[in-house]
C-alpha cells in the first residue's frame, strides 16, 4: 500500500505545486486551505484515490 501524506499546504496564500505521485491513500493532515475551500479542492485533487482528512 502506498500512502501519501500532505500537510501545511496553506492554499489560501497561493498555489503550492504538488508533484503527481501515485498513492492508494492520501492523508491530508491539516492546514490545507480555508474551511470553505479545503473540501472542494481535496475532491478535485484526489481523483479516484481514497483520502483521510484530519
N, C-alpha and C positions, 0 to 999 in steps of 0.2 A: 504494500500500500504506500502510495506517495502522498505525503502530507505537506502542504504549503502553508506557512504562517505569515500573515501580513498584519502590521500594526503601525500606528502613528503616521498614517499617510497624510492626514490633515488636508484633505482635498478642498476644503473651503478656502485655502490660501493659494491654490493653483493646482495644476495637473501634474502630479508626480508620475514620471514614466515608470510603468511596471512591465518588466520583461515577460514575455509569454513563456510559461513553463507548464508542462503537463502535470496534473495532480489528480488524485482520486478524491481528495477532500481539501478544502481551503478553510483555514481558521482565520477569521477576521477578529483580531484581538484589540478592539477599541481604537478611538481617535481616528476613525476612518474619514468622516465628514460630519457636517451638521446633522442633527436628527432628521430633518426633512429630506436631506439629500442622500443619506447613507444607504437606506434600503433600495431606492431605485437604482443607484449606482451599483450596488452589490448584485442585484438581479441581472443587470446588463453585463457586468463583468464575469459572472460565474458561468454563463452558458449552461452546459449540462452537468457541471461539477457540483457536488454537494458542498454546502457552506455551513459552518458554525460561526455565528456572530456573537461575540462575547462583549 
